[in-house]
Amino acid sequence: MNKLPAITISFWIMKICATTLGETAGDLLAQTLKIGYGLSSAILLSFFFITLMTQLFSKKFHPMIYWAVILATSTAGTTMSDYMDRTLGLGYATGSMILVSLLIITLIVWKLTEKSLSVTNIQSLRGEVFYWTAILFSNTLGTALGDYLADDSGLGFIGGAVLIGCLLICIVLTYYFAKISHVVLFWLAFVLTRPFGATFGDLLTKPLEKGGLNFGTIGSSLILFVILVILIIVSVVKNNLVSKNEKV
């Protein structure tokens, strides 16, 4: 049975909210609480594997479980990227190139193995594992790209968010007015919404002198968590209504 949500506007709103929360929550754990990138990555990867196992062995689509895994990949991706770029000293550009390579390899192997890159109808356990692996790499990549745009490129947090926002608008226009594979557009949008969320998260948390709004990691995380929970509840109610209508 298919366990993936429909790709709608509400999906992308929740995706951006989850990735932004992942950025602020990852920074809260690693920086504000001073746990460090390495230990934070280990903790968050453990949370990711727990939620992933729950998702893989569930018998139907559960919005709360699905978005818990998305959030887990986002928070783990934040600290993993920072560990690569800062602790290991690889830098944002090198880290981004490594993660791009890993994502492309995952998609190629997925395509060769499953003969499909569908993101709305995955029937096999192996296909779902490929799906979540690609999501983990794309969310980790997004953090590195967001940091690169905000810090190394000279665009700053606002400039990086504006650039990525424009690219996302181009993808939306391409979706409606050009004949390009919707699967390709999905993965482009999925990758880009992560650095958009990352730069937006930095905009919320960083101090004013660094171009941020100085809401802090705790305040920003709480606000984003409440918004995401509300959206998930709405999704659960909608999903239950659809299930009841199908039974009728």
C-alpha positions in Angstrom: 0.0 0.0 0.0 1.3 3.5 -0.9 2.4 5.4 2.2 3.4 8.8 0.6 1.4 12.0 0.6 0.0 13.8 -2.4 2.3 16.5 -3.7 0.2 19.7 -3.2 0.7 23.3 -2.1 0.2 22.3 1.5 2.9 19.6 1.1 5.4 22.2 0.1 4.4 24.6 2.9 4.9 21.9 5.4 8.2 20.9 3.8 9.6 24.4 4.1 8.3 24.7 7.7 9.9 21.4 8.6 13.2 22.2 7.0 13.3 25.6 8.7 12.5 24.0 12.0 15.2 21.4 11.3 17.7 24.2 10.9 16.8 26.0 14.1 16.4 22.8 16.1 19.7 21.5 14.9 21.5 24.7 15.8 19.7 24.7 19.2 21.1 21.3 20.0 24.6 21.7 18.6 25.3 25.4 19.4 22.9 26.8 22.0 23.0 23.7 24.2 26.7 23.3 23.2 26.4 19.5 22.6 28.6 19.8 19.5 28.0 18.8 15.9 29.4 15.2 16.2 27.3 14.2 19.2 24.3 16.0 18.0 24.5 14.2 14.6 24.7 10.9 16.4 21.6 11.7 18.6 19.6 13.0 15.6 20.6 10.1 13.4 19.3 7.7 16.1 16.0 9.6 16.1 15.9 9.4 12.3 16.4 5.6 12.3 13.7 5.2 14.9 11.1 7.2 13.0 12.3 5.6 9.7 11.7 2.1 11.1 8.2 3.2 12.2 7.4 4.6 8.7 8.8 1.5 6.9 6.8 -1.0 8.9 3.5 1.0 9.0 0.8 -0.4 6.8 -0.6 2.9 5.5 0.1 6.5 5.2 0.2 8.3 8.6 0.9 12.1 8.3 2.4 12.3 11.8 4.9 9.5 11.2 5.7 10.7 7.7 6.5 14.3 8.8 8.3 13.1 11.9 10.8 11.3 9.5 11.0 14.5 7.4 11.8 16.5 10.5 14.3 14.0 11.6 16.2 14.1 8.2 16.1 17.9 8.4 17.5 18.2 11.9 20.1 15.5 11.4 21.0 17.0 8.0 21.7 20.3 9.7 24.2 19.0 12.2 25.7 16.5 9.7 26.4 19.2 7.3 27.9 21.5 9.9 30.0 18.6 11.2 31.4 18.1 7.6 31.9 21.8 6.8 33.1 23.1 10.2 34.4 20.3 12.4 36.1 18.4 9.6 37.0 21.7 7.9 35.8 20.7 4.4 34.1 24.0 3.8 30.7 24.7 2.4 31.6 24.3 -1.3 33.4 21.0 -0.8 30.7 19.7 1.5 28.1 20.6 -1.0 29.9 18.9 -3.9 30.2 15.7 -1.8 26.5 15.7 -0.9 25.5 16.5 -4.5 27.5 13.5 -5.6 25.9 11.2 -3.0 22.4 12.4 -3.9 23.0 11.8 -7.7 24.4 8.4 -7.0 21.4 7.5 -4.9 18.9 8.6 -7.5 20.8 6.7 -10.3 21.0 3.5 -8.3 17.3 3.9 -7.3 16.3 4.4 -11.0 18.4 1.4 -12.2 17.1 -0.8 -9.4 13.4 0.1 -9.2 13.0 1.4 -12.8 11.2 4.4 -11.4 11.8 7.5 -9.3 8.1 8.0 -8.4 7.6 10.1 -5.3 3.8 9.5 -5.0 3.5 5.8 -5.5 6.2 3.5 -4.0 5.1 -0.1 -3.4 8.3 -1.8 -2.3 10.3 -1.6 0.9 13.5 -1.2 -1.1 12.0 1.7 -3.1 11.0 3.4 0.1 14.5 3.0 1.5 15.9 4.7 -1.6 13.3 7.5 -1.2 14.3 8.3 2.4 18.0 8.0 1.6 17.6 10.6 -1.1 15.6 12.8 1.2 18.3 12.6 3.9 21.1 13.5 1.5 19.0 16.3 -0.1 18.2 17.9 3.3 21.9 17.6 4.4 22.9 19.2 1.1 20.4 22.0 1.6 22.1 23.1 4.8 25.5 23.2 3.1 24.1 25.2 0.1 22.2 27.6 2.4 25.4 28.3 4.5 27.4 28.7 1.3 25.0 31.3 -0.1 24.6 33.1 3.2 28.3 33.2 4.2 30.7 32.5 1.3 28.8 33.9 -1.6 28.3 37.4 -0.1 24.6 37.3 -0.6 23.8 37.1 3.1 20.7 35.5 4.7 18.1 37.6 2.9 20.0 37.6 -0.4 20.3 33.8 -0.3 16.6 33.3 0.5 15.6 35.7 -2.3 17.8 33.9 -4.9 16.4 30.4 -3.9 12.9 31.8 -3.8 13.3 33.0 -7.4 14.6 29.6 -8.5 11.6 27.9 -6.8 9.3 30.3 -8.7 11.0 29.3 -12.0 10.4 25.6 -11.1 6.7 26.3 -10.5 6.4 28.1 -13.8 8.2 25.2 -15.5 5.8 22.7 -13.9 2.8 24.5 -15.4 4.1 25.7 -18.7 6.9 23.3 -19.8 7.0 19.6 -20.6 9.7 18.5 -18.1 9.4 15.4 -16.0 7.5 16.2 -12.8 9.8 13.8 -10.9 12.8 15.8 -11.9 11.1 19.0 -10.9 10.1 17.5 -7.6 13.7 16.6 -6.6 14.9 20.0 -7.8 12.3 21.7 -5.6 12.9 19.3 -2.7 16.6 20.2 -2.7 16.1 23.9 -3.1 13.4 24.2 -0.4 16.0 22.9 2.1 18.5 25.8 1.6 15.5 28.1 1.5 14.5 26.8 4.9 18.1 26.9 6.1 18.6 30.5 5.1 15.2 31.5 6.4 16.1 29.7 9.7 19.3 31.6 9.9 17.5 34.8 9.2 15.2 34.1 12.2 17.9 33.1 14.7 21.0 35.1 13.9 21.7 38.5 15.6 20.9 41.8 14.0 24.5 42.7 13.4 24.9 39.5 11.3 21.8 40.3 9.2 19.4 38.1 11.2 16.2 39.0 13.1 17.6 37.8 16.5 14.6 35.6 17.5 17.1 33.0 18.8 17.1 29.2 18.3 14.7 28.5 21.1 12.1 31.0 20.2 12.2 30.3 16.5 12.1 26.5 17.1 9.0 26.8 19.3 7.2 29.0 16.8 8.0 26.7 13.9 7.1 23.6 15.9 3.7 24.9 16.7 3.0 25.9 13.1 4.1 22.5 11.9 2.0 20.6 14.5 -1.0 22.6 13.4 -0.4 21.8 9.8 0.1 18.1 10.6 -3.2 18.0 12.6 -5.0 19.6 9.6 -3.4 16.9 7.4 -4.5 14.1 9.7 -8.1 15.3 9.8 -8.1 15.7 6.0 -6.6 12.2 5.6 -9.2 10.7 7.9 -12.0 12.3 6.0 -10.7 11.0 2.7 -10.5 7.5 4.2 -14.1 7.6 5.5 -15.3 8.8 2.1 -13.5 6.0 0.3 -15.1 3.4 2.7 -18.5 4.9 2.0 
